[in-house]
């Protein structure tokens, strides 16, 4: 029974990584951008939740504000920082993403202080029992939200007109533009959708670890990025698979008594996957002409 309990715990943690990894995969799949400020959007979502609840707002309203705030921040970042670099070398865009990440962390420290702040998001309590196994509602909600988000995202990408436009931009931006697709709008929508998923992930993450600090999203974002690479960055199922895999790995390392090595184990997996299968578990190798 201990094994089952640890497995459910791993799936809960992996679901959070998966939600955030979906944002990485979507943006990279469309414009080949590694948005390293993605994790810091989650940190901002945590502070939005703190001040919303402190203002006496209903928890449901606070959660909606977190998702809307994360989405708005991503759109602003995309318009101010990434759109002017649309035709710039990839290294310039990558450096810009790292710069935005550092900027958000320092702005948070300037306005909110460096000291971690507690955050209590009222969430359904209680549990259900299946035999000798007890499953807490937050665990079930987290896992269910991740699976539902993946299905919704998969439907949008493969079954809607906007999703078809996203796939066209991903395949060939210039050809998509010639076919009448508003490339800038598609890219902005992709950022917004990825940030909305990050907002959901922020709520679930801070329910699990109820402390917000200016650097709260840094390591979380890196681990979600590793999850995306592990599964195959640019792949929606790959992001989910990678998220669950990293969650299981962390729980195994912690349960083995090597909790101090958890982060190191995750980065070791990144090195191994890049050496053995750079495209990820379900990613497809790409051929580029040089």
N, C-alpha and C positions, 0 to 999 in steps of 0.2 A: 504493500500500500504506500510505503514511503516513495517508491519509484514512481508511482502514478501521480502522487502529490507533487513531486519534483518536476515531472513532465508537464503537468498543468501550469506550474509556476514558470517553466521555461517557455511555454507557449504564450503565456501572458506577456512576458518580457519580449519575446520574439515578435509578437504582434505590434508592439510599439515601434520596434526597429523597422518592421515591415512597412508600417504606415509612412514613416519618414523616408525610407528607402524608395518608396514609390515616387515621391517628389523628385529625388535625385534622378531616377531612371527616366521619368517623363521629360524633364528638362534636357538631360543628356541625349535622349533619343531624338529630340526635335532639333536642337541647335548645337549638340556636342559640347555643352557647357557643364563643367563641374561646379555647381553653385555651393561653394563652401560656406556661404553665409546662411544656408538652409537651417542648420542647427540653431543659429542665433535667433532666427525667426521664432523658434519654439520658446527660447528664453524670454523674448518680448511678450509672447503669449502668456507666460507665467506671471509677468508683472501686470498685464492687463487683468488677469483673473484676480490678483491680489487687490487691486484698487477698485475693481467692479464689486467684489464681495464686501470690501470695506465701506463702500458707498451704500450698502444695504440692498443691492440688487438681488433679485431672485437667482438662484444658482443656474437655472436654465438660461436666463438672460445673460448671465456672466459667461457661460460656455459659448453662447452664440457670439458674444462680443469678442471672445478669444479667437474664434474661427474667422470672423469678419476682419478683426485687427491684423491677424497674420496674413490674410489674403491681401488686404490693402497695403501692408508693408511690402509684400513681394512685388506687387504691381508698381509701387513707387520705386523700388530698387531697380526693377527691370527697365522702367522708363528713363530714370535719371542716370543709371550707371551702365547698363548693358546695351540699350538701344543705340547710343552713340558709338559703340564698339562693334556694331554688327558685322562690319567688314574688316575688323582689325585681326591681327594674328591671334591664334588661340592663347598663346602665352600671356598676351596683354589682358585678355578677358579673365584668365585664371588668376593673375595677380590682382586684378580688380576685385574678384570675388573674395580673395583672402583679405584684401584691404577693407572691404565692407564688413566682413566678419569681425575684424579687430576694431573697426569704428563702432559697431553696435555694442560690443562688449565694453568699450571705454565710455560710451555715452550712458550705458546702463549704470556703470560704476559712478559716473559723474552725478547723475540725477537721483539714483536710488541708493548709492553707497555700496561698499564692497562686502558688507556683512550679509550673509545669507538670511533670507526672510522666510518664515514659515507660511505655508499656504494650505489651507484646509478647504477643499472643494467638497461640499455635501454631495455624497454619492449614495446610491441605494445600498443598504447594509443587509446583512443576512446571508444565507447560503442554502444550498440544496444538497441532499445526501443521496448518493447512489451506492447502495450497499454500505461498505465501510469508507467510501470516498466522500469527502465533503468539498463542495465547490462553492467558493464565495462568489457573490454576484459581481463584484468588480472584475474578477478574473473572466467570468463568462461574457460580461459586457465588452471587455477589452478584446478578447479573441473574436467575438461576434462582429465587433466594429471593423476589425482588420479584414475579416473575410468578406463582409458586406461591402466595404470600400473597394476591395480588389474586384469584386463582381461588378460593381457600379462603374468603376474605371474601365474595366474590360468592355463593358457594354458601350460606354461613351466612345471609346477608341475604335471599336469594330462595327458598331451598329448605327452610328449617327453621322449626319452630314459633316458636322464639325470634326468628328473623329477621323473621317475620311480626309478632311483637309489637313489634320495633324499628321497623318501618315504620309500624305503627299509632300508636305514641307520637310518631313524627316527624310524622305527618299531623295528629293531634289528640290532645293529651295528655289532656284531660278526657274525651273520648269513649272513649279507650282504658281509662281508669280505670273508667268506667262499665261497660265490657264485661268487667271482671274481671281486667284485666292489671295486674300489680304493676309500676307505673311506676318506682318507686325501684330495684327489682331490675334492670329492663331498662337503666336509665341506668348503674347500677354495672357491669353486664356490658359495656356499650359502652365505658366508661372502661378497664376491664380489658383488653378486646380491643385497643383502640387502643394501650395501654401495652405489651402483649406484642409488637405489631408494632414499637413504638419500641425495645424491648429487642433485637429482631433487628437493627433498623437500627443500634443502638449498637454491637453486635459487629462488623458489617460496616464501619461508619464508622471504628472504632478499629483495624481491620485495615488500612484504607487510610491513615489518619493516626494513627499510634500514640502520641499524646500527649494526656493528660487534664489539664484545668485547670478551675477553678471556672466559667469562662465558656465552656467548650467547647461547650455546647449552645445558647448564646444565638443566635449567627448561624445555626447549623445549623437551629434551630427556625424562625427568621424566613424562611429560604429555603424550607423545607418548607411554611410557611404561604403564601408567594408561589406555590409550585407548586400548592397546593390551590386558591387563588384563580384562578390562570391556567387550570387545567383546568375549574374549576367546583366551588366548595366545596360539599360535600354529595354529590358524585358519586364513586363508587369508580373507574370508568374515567377520570374527569376528573383525579383525584389522580395516577393512574399517568401519564397523558398529560402533566400539568403537571410532574411530577418529571423525566421524561425530557427534556422541553423545556428546563427550567432547567439540567439537566446538560449538554445539547448547547450551550446558550448560553454557559455558563461555559468550556467547552473551546474554543469558537470564539474567545472574547475572549482567553483565555490564549495560544492558538496564534497569534493575530494580533499578539502582542507588547504587549498592553495589560493585563497581569495585575493592575496596580494599580487598574484600573477594573472588575474583575470584579464586586465587590459593587454598585458603582454601576449597572452594566448590568442586574443582576437587579432592583434597585429601580425602574429606569427602565421595565422591562417591566411591573412592577406598576402603575405610574402609567398607562401606555398601555392596559393591559387594562381598568383601571377606567374610563377615559375612553371607550374604544371599545366594550367588551362587558363590562359589570360582572358579568354572570352567569357569565363564563368561557367557554371554548371549547365545552364540551358541557353547561354548566349551563342550566337553564331559568329565564327571568325569572319572578319571583313578584309577585303583585298583593296588596297589603294594603289593607284598608279603614281609613280614618282618620276 
